[in-house]
């Protein structure tokens, strides 16, 4: 005897009895959705990586050129008020998918 916990399970079970090919179609649809989702996540990961790279370059430029000049001006008496805040770099990177299922898991 089968026990069902929801009306959806009852409906799904009845539908399968009438057409077992629903399982195959459902599996194919689920796989396609997971593949599409993994692709979106990979693109987002690459975008985040690019953003972090550009941020790090900007921080390097600010610290190596802009702030040096600003401090020299401050030493000469220009620029009253609060000190310029120190800008920290980003040391984290997006986590990689380790399942091996994503197409571009290597990058």
C-alpha positions in Angstrom: 0.0 0.0 0.0 1.3 3.4 -0.9 1.1 6.5 1.3 1.1 10.0 -0.1 2.0 13.1 1.8 0.5 15.7 -0.5 -2.2 16.0 -3.3 0.7 16.6 -5.7 2.1 13.2 -5.0 -1.3 11.6 -5.6 -1.7 13.4 -8.9 1.9 12.6 -10.0 1.4 8.9 -9.1 -1.9 8.7 -11.1 -0.3 10.5 -14.0 2.6 8.1 -14.0 0.3 5.1 -14.1 -1.3 6.5 -17.2 1.9 7.6 -19.0 5.3 6.4 -17.6 7.1 8.5 -20.2 6.4 11.4 -17.9 9.3 10.4 -15.7 11.7 10.6 -18.7 10.3 14.0 -19.8 10.5 15.3 -16.2 14.1 14.1 -15.8 15.1 15.7 -19.1 13.4 19.0 -18.1 15.1 19.0 -14.7 18.5 18.3 -16.2 18.0 21.2 -18.7 17.0 23.6 -15.9 20.0 22.6 -13.7 22.3 23.0 -16.7 20.9 26.5 -17.5 21.2 27.5 -13.8 24.8 26.3 -13.6 25.6 28.3 -16.8 24.1 31.5 -15.2 26.1 30.9 -12.0 29.3 30.5 -14.0 28.7 33.7 -15.9 28.0 35.5 -12.6 31.2 34.0 -11.0 33.3 35.3 -14.0 31.6 38.8 -13.6 32.4 38.8 -9.9 36.0 37.8 -10.6 36.4 40.6 -13.1 34.9 43.1 -10.7 37.3 42.1 -8.0 40.2 42.4 -10.4 39.2 45.9 -11.5 38.6 46.9 -7.9 42.1 45.7 -6.9 43.7 47.7 -9.8 41.8 50.8 -8.7 43.0 50.3 -5.1 46.6 49.9 -6.3 46.3 53.1 -8.4 44.8 55.0 -5.6 47.4 53.9 -3.1 50.4 54.1 -5.4 49.7 57.4 -7.1 46.7 59.4 -6.0 47.1 59.2 -2.2 50.9 59.8 -2.4 50.2 63.1 -4.2 47.3 64.0 -1.8 49.5 63.4 1.3 52.3 65.6 -0.2 49.7 68.4 -0.6 48.5 67.9 2.9 52.1 68.1 4.2 52.4 71.5 2.4 49.3 72.7 4.3 46.6 72.1 1.7 43.5 70.0 2.6 42.3 70.6 6.1 39.9 68.2 7.8 39.8 64.5 8.4 42.5 62.2 7.1 41.8 60.3 3.9 40.5 56.9 4.7 42.6 53.9 3.9 41.0 51.8 1.3 41.5 48.0 1.7 41.6 45.6 -1.1 39.4 42.6 -1.5 41.1 39.3 -0.7 38.2 37.0 -1.4 37.2 35.3 -4.6 34.0 33.6 -5.7 33.8 29.9 -4.6 34.1 27.4 -7.5 31.6 24.7 -8.1 33.3 21.4 -7.3 30.6 19.0 -8.6 32.2 18.7 -12.0 28.7 19.1 -13.6 29.2 22.7 -14.8 30.5 23.0 -18.3 33.1 25.6 -17.6 34.1 24.4 -14.1 37.8 24.9 -14.9 37.9 28.7 -15.1 
